[in-house]
Amino acid sequence: QVQLVESGGGLVQPGGSLRLSCIASGSLFTKYTMGWYRQAPGKQREMVATITSGGYLNYVESVKGRFDISRDNADHMVWLQMNSLKPEDTAVYYCHAQSYYNLQDEYWGQGTQVTVSS
């Protein structure tokens, strides 16, 4: 079992920055790919960024060059640094963990709201 708790959401103006944090507790952290997903009102949840324990990164095209995902395996933390935020980045952001060995072994945080508006 893995428990994920996010923090760091809020209201920011277009062009601003936010940093989301996620702390994981429970099972072996390094066996999970960690990621951030988001869901805007009326839209499907989408992958924003993922990072393996070895540091392999993957981003959705719309955030490349603006967002950075990172993790600390020792402290069981994962972050999403979001820069140059746009109104279309407004969504609930979820921390996600998925095992390399069993794709059905996955967990979600409770979500944190990010609102980009002037």
C-alpha positions in Angstrom: 0.0 0.0 0.0 1.1 3.5 -0.8 -0.4 6.7 0.5 0.2 9.9 -1.4 -0.4 13.4 -0.1 -0.1 16.5 -2.3 0.3 20.1 -1.3 1.2 23.4 -3.0 -1.8 24.2 -5.1 -3.5 27.6 -5.2 -4.4 30.7 -7.2 -1.8 32.3 -9.4 -1.8 34.9 -12.2 -0.9 33.9 -15.7 2.8 33.8 -16.1 3.3 32.9 -12.5 4.8 29.8 -10.9 3.7 27.2 -8.4 5.5 24.2 -7.0 3.5 21.1 -6.1 4.8 18.5 -3.6 3.8 14.9 -3.0 5.0 12.8 -0.2 4.6 9.0 -0.4 4.5 6.6 2.5 4.1 2.9 2.6 5.7 0.4 0.2 9.1 0.6 -1.5 9.2 4.0 -3.2 11.8 3.1 -5.8 9.7 0.4 -7.4 7.2 3.1 -8.5 7.1 5.4 -11.4 5.9 8.7 -10.0 3.8 11.2 -11.9 1.5 14.1 -11.9 -1.9 14.0 -13.7 -4.5 16.7 -14.0 -8.2 17.0 -14.6 -10.0 20.1 -15.7 -13.7 20.6 -15.4 -15.5 18.6 -18.1 -12.3 17.0 -19.4 -10.6 13.6 -18.9 -7.7 13.2 -16.6 -4.4 13.5 -18.4 -0.8 12.7 -17.7 1.3 15.8 -17.1 4.7 14.4 -16.2 6.2 11.2 -15.0 9.6 10.2 -13.6 11.1 6.8 -13.0 13.3 6.0 -10.0 16.3 6.2 -12.3 15.3 9.7 -13.5 13.7 9.0 -16.9 11.3 11.9 -17.6 8.2 12.2 -19.7 6.0 15.2 -20.3 2.8 16.0 -22.1 3.6 18.3 -25.0 1.7 21.3 -23.7 3.9 21.7 -20.6 7.4 20.9 -22.1 9.8 23.8 -21.3 7.5 25.1 -18.6 7.1 22.3 -16.0 9.8 20.2 -14.3 9.2 17.0 -12.4 11.7 15.7 -9.9 11.9 13.2 -7.1 14.0 12.3 -4.0 14.0 8.6 -3.5 15.5 8.8 0.0 12.8 11.2 1.3 10.0 9.7 -0.8 9.1 13.0 -2.3 8.1 14.1 -5.8 7.7 17.7 -7.0 6.2 19.5 -10.0 7.7 22.9 -10.6 5.3 24.8 -12.8 6.4 28.0 -14.5 4.9 30.4 -17.1 1.5 29.2 -16.0 -1.5 29.6 -18.4 -5.2 29.7 -17.7 -5.5 26.3 -19.5 -3.3 24.8 -16.8 -6.2 25.3 -14.4 -7.1 21.8 -13.0 -7.0 19.5 -10.1 -3.6 18.0 -10.0 -3.1 14.5 -8.7 0.0 12.7 -7.6 0.3 9.1 -9.0 2.4 6.1 -8.3 2.5 3.0 -10.5 4.6 -0.1 -9.9 7.1 -1.2 -12.7 6.2 -4.8 -12.0 2.4 -4.6 -11.9 0.6 -1.8 -13.7 -2.5 -2.5 -11.6 -0.5 -1.7 -8.5 -1.2 2.1 -8.7 -2.2 4.8 -6.3 -3.6 8.3 -6.4 -3.4 11.3 -4.1 -6.5 13.3 -3.1 -5.7 16.1 -5.6 -4.8 19.7 -5.2 -6.5 22.6 -7.1 -4.4 24.9 -9.3 -6.2 27.9 -10.7 -4.5 30.3 -13.1 -6.5 33.5 -13.4 -6.0 37.2 -13.4 
